[in-house]
Amino acid sequence: MTLDVMTAKIVALSISSRRGIKNRNVDWALFIEDFGIQNDAHAGKDDRQVSLLSMESIEKIRFTGFDVNPGDFAENITTQGIDLLDLGIGDKLKMGNDVVLKISLIGKVCHAKCAIFQELGDCIMPREGIFAKVLNGGIVTKEDMIERL
């Protein structure tokens, strides 16, 4: 896959104080090596330190008539201009000046019926969300570019 760095970007960063609820959007986030995002309930030492979902996936749900926004699916990073499902386990992404993520999981098993599932009767994260570990930490802001390494 060829990635046009000028169009591959972060459109939203989102965190949550607890699991199972919609995330709230923030202007910037501190990514901590081998942990995740500071102050996010999903951070930890496992393979799902950070979650990503594309704006294109969110638009598909909007097209069906639902009013959904970045962070509603509990994703940490909402991307635009990159086909997340074209990435494989072990692929790396650079965001901002310093942050490097390593893709660790494609999709997920929905462990409980989250807030978005209760509201819509469906959740796209198990099908189109991806997860990553933080290899190199730093600060990322919305609108930062994404580069596939």
N, C-alpha and C positions, 0 to 999 in steps of 0.2 A: 504494500500500500504506500502510495506517495502521500505525504502530508504537507499541505501548504501551511507553513507556520504563520502566515499572515491571517489565515482564517481560523486556525485551530486555537481556541481560547477558552478561558474560564468565564462563564456568564454569571455564575453565582457560587458563593461559598456558604455552607450552612452547617450549624452545629446544634446539638440538643443537650439538655441537662439530664434527660433520661431516654431510655430506649422505647420504641413502639409509638412514638408521637412524631408529628411533623417537625422538621428542623426549622430553626429561625435563621434568616440570612444575616450575614456579617460582611463588612467591607474588606476584612483581611483576617488571616488565620495563621497561627504559629504551628508549623508542622514539626513534630518531635521525632527524631530518628528512632526507629524500631518501636514506636508507640502509637502515633496517630496525631490527631489535632488536639492541641491544648483546650481543655474545658469541654470536650465532646464526650458524651456518654459511651460512644462506640469505640473509643480509643482503648488500646491494650496491647498485649504481647502476642495476640493471635494473628491469623492470616487476613483478618478483615479490619485492619486498622483504619482504612479510609475507603469510602464508597464513591463511585462515580456513575453518573447517569447523563445521557445526552439530552440537550434541549430538543433535539429532533424526536426523541422518544416521548418527551412530555407533550410535544405538539401533536403526536398521534392520539394521545388521550384527549387533548383539547378538541381535536377534530370530531370525536364521538360525542361532544357536547358537555364535557365536564370542565369546570373552572379549576384547573390545577396550575401550580407554579413551582419554580425551583425550590427545593427543600421539602416539598410536600411528601415526597417518597422517601424521606429520611436520608437522602443522599448528601454527602459532604461537598462534592464538587459537581456542578452542572456544567457540562462542556458544550461547545458548539464547533462544528467543522471537523470533527474527527469521528470516524466510525469505530466506536469502542468495541463492538463485537468482532472487528477485524483483528483485534489484539489477542495475543495468546499468553498463557501462563509464562512468566519470566520476562516478558517484554517490559521495557522501561520508558517512562515518560518524565520529561523535565518540565517544571512549571516555575515561572518567575526566574530569579537569578540563580537559586541554589537548590531548590527542592527536587529530589528525584524519587519517583515511585516505581515499584516493581509489581506488576500485575500478579496477583496471587490466587484469584478465584473469579470465575466467570459465572454470573448468576448466583442464586442461592435458594435454599429451601426456606420457604416462609414459615418460620418457627411459631408464629402466633398471628392471629388476624390483627394486623396493625391498624392504626387510625385511618389510613387511606383506604385499606381494604374494607373497613367498616362503612366508610363513606361512599365508595364507588362500587364495591362488590368485586374489585380486582386490584391487583398491584403489579406494576410493570417491572419492579426491581428484580424479582426472581428470574425473569426472562432476559432483561436488557441491562441490568445493572452489573457493574464489575467492581472488584475489590482489589486493594493494593496494600503493600507494606511500604513504610517510609524508609528509604535507604539513606537519604540525606535530608536533614531538616532545614528549616528556614521559614521566612515569611512569604506568603502568597497573598496576592490581592485579586479581587474580581477584575476581569479584563486582562489579566496576565496571559501571555501566550503559552501554548503547550507545544512541546517538541518531542517527537518520538526518537529515542536514542537507538 
